[in-house]
Amino acid sequence: MNRIIFIGSIGSDAGGWYVGADGKIHRIPGWNPEQLVDFSHAVTALRAVSQIKLPGTEQVTSALHQLVTKGLGSHVKEGDVVVLG
């Protein structure tokens, strides 16, 4: 069973919970507040840059994608679905 993690308006360092395949409740750790601010800005920038249709944005998009992926790394597991609101 994959987890679906909802990140609403990014601005809280609270963690979350999910019910695992074992039927038990598991905690998702919270974010470091400074990390959370950086991650929020990176996601906002990625959303904005991904809408630009001019050539030459691929490098910026790629760099931001790597940054967001790294930021999510300690909070998600393989197979998880992340929904950013």
N, C-alpha and C positions, 0 to 999 in steps of 0.2 A: 504494500500500500504506500503510495507516494503522499507526501505532505503538500498541502497548499498553504502558502504563507501569504497573508494579506498585509501589505504595508500601506496603511492609509495615508493621511496627510503626514508626510515625513516630518517629524518634529518631536518625537517622544523617545526617550531612552529606555522605556519599559520593554521588557521581553514579552513573551507570549507562551502559549501552551498548545499542544496537539495531542490527540489520542493516537498512540502508536499501534502497530500491527499486533502487539501483545495485549492490547486492550487497556493499557495503563496510560495515565496522563504524564506527559513529558514536558519539561520546561525548555523554551528557546531562550537563550541568554539575551539580555538587553545590550544596547549599544553604548560605547563610550560616547559621551556627549559631543566631544570634539570630532570624533569619527563620524558621528551622525550628521553634523553640520556639513562636513566635507562630502559625505556620500550624497546628501540631499542636493548640494550644488552640482555635483557630478551628474546625477540623474536629470536634473533640470537642464543642464547644458547638453546632455546627450539627446534629450527630447527635442530641444531647439535645433541643434545642429543636424539631426536626422531629417528635419523638414526642409533643409536647404537643398535645392535641386541643382545648383551650380557645380561644375566639376571642381575637384580639388578638396572636397570636404572629407574624402575617404580617410586620410591620415588622422584628422581630428576625431572623426567618429570612431575609428579603430582604437585610438588612445583612450578616449572616454569609455568605450566598451570595456577595455581591459581594466580600467580603474574601477568601474562599477562591479565588474565580475570579481575583482580582488576584494572589494568592500563587502560583497555578499558571501565570500568564501567561508568565513567562520560562522555564518548564520544559517546556511542552507546545506543540504546534503544532495548527493547525486539523485536525480529523479524528482526533486522537489519542483513545484511550480510556484513562482513568485508573481504576485499581482501587485503592481505599484499603482496607487490611487492618486 
